Amino acid sequence: MLPPILRAKLGSAPANGHSAFLPHIRKLVVEYCDKWPSSANTRTFLLNHIQDVAKQNPHVEVVVRQRAHKEPIVRGFYVNNRDKVVALNGLEVTQIQTKVELLLDSSGAKIKPLKKTVESSTEAARGIWSGLHAERPTL
C-alpha cells in the first residue's frame, strides 16, 4: 500500500523563472522635512511624481514620511532583508526620479568587486610553465 501524499508536499516556493517574476524590492520609503530648503526638490517630486511611481509599481509599498529637521532620503527595503538608503539633498527633481528608479531596479544585494585576484591554497596541477626557463626540446 502506498503512503498518502500530503498536500504540503505538493506546493512549491515561488521563484523567478520563465513564467513568474518576483521583484526584489518590497517597500520604498521617502523621508523629507517640511520646512528645510534642502527638501524643496523632494517636496516637488512628491507632489508631481510619486503617484506615477506608485501606479507603475503596484508590487511596491510606497510610504512618505516627514522627518523633522533632517536631510531628505529615500530608502528601499528588499526581500532579502536588506535595505539601501540614498540621500536626496542637493538633487534636482529629475535626479531624484533617477535615484528612485535605481532603488526600484536594484536587487538589494551587497556590491561585490568585479576585479578580484584568484588565490588558491593548492598548487596548479601542472605547475607554472615559462618558455624562458624550459629546456630546449631535442629532435
N, C-alpha and C positions, 0 to 999 in steps of 0.2 A: 504494500500500500504506500502511495506517495504522500509525503508530508504536505500539509496545506500551505499555499503561498500566501503570505501576509501582504496586505495592501501597502504597507510602509516600504516594502522591498521593491515594489513596482515603480515608485516615484524616482525622479531624478532631480539633481540640483541644477538650477538654472545657470547657464554659462554662455559666453559669447561663442557664436558659431555661424553656420550657414543660414539658419532660419531665424535666429534670435540675436538681438544685440542689447546688452545691458550697459548703460552709460556708467562711467566711473564716478562722476560727481553726483552727490545726492542732495546737497544743500549749499546755497550761496547766500552769504550774509554781507550786506553793505552797511557800514557804520560811518556816521558823519556827525559833525557838530552843527547845530542850527545857527550859531552866531559867528563862528570864526570865518575869516575871509579865505582861509586855505580850503574850506569845504564848499566854496561858492560853485565851482565847476561840478562838484559831486552832486550838489543840490539840483543844478540844471540837468545833469544826466538823469537823476531820479525822476524829475518832473516830466522829462520828454521821452526817455528811452527805456526805463525799467519795465514798463508794461509790455513792450515789444519783446524784451528778453525773456520775460516770464511766459509769454504766449508761444514763443518759438521753442522753448524748452519746458514742456509740461512735466517732464520727469524730475525736474529740479525744484526743490522748495526754495523760494526766494524770500528772504527776510530783510527788512530795512529797519535799522535801529539807530536811535540817537545816541551819540557818545559825547557827552558834555565835556567841553574844554580839551579835546584831543584831536589829533590829526585824523583825516578820513582814511579808512581802509576797506578792502574787500577781502573776504575770507571764504575759501572753498573747502567744504567737507566732503570726503571721498568714502567709497565703500570699503576701502582697505584700512579704515580707522585712522587716516592721516588727514592733515589739513594744510593748506597753503595760504599765506597771508601776503597781500600786495598793498603797499602804501599808495594812496591816491593824491597826496598833497603835491601841488605844483603841476598836475597833469591837466591837459585840455580835455574837453568832453569826448573828442574822438579817441584820444589816448586812453581814457577811462574805458570806453567801449572795447578797445583792443585788449586791455588787461582783463576785462570780464570774459571776453571770448577765449583768452589764453587759459583762464581757470576752467572754463567750461570744456575746453578741448583736452585738458591735462588729465593724466591718469592718477595723479596723486602719489606716484612712486618717487623714491629718492632719486636725485640726479646722480648718475653714475658717470665717472670719467671715461671718455672714449679711448684715450691713449693710456694704456696700462702695459707695463712691461710684464712679460711672462716669466715667472720664476718657477723652477722645478726642483723638487727635492731629490730627484734621481737623475743620473747622467743619461744622455741620449743613447739609444740602442747602438748606434754605430760610432759614437764618439764625434768629435769635431774634426772635420776634414779641411785641409787647406792645400791648395795646389802648389803653394810655395814651399811647403815643408814635406811634401810627399816624395818618396823615392821615384826615380825615373824608371818607367817600365822598360823591360828588355824584350826584344822581339826575337 
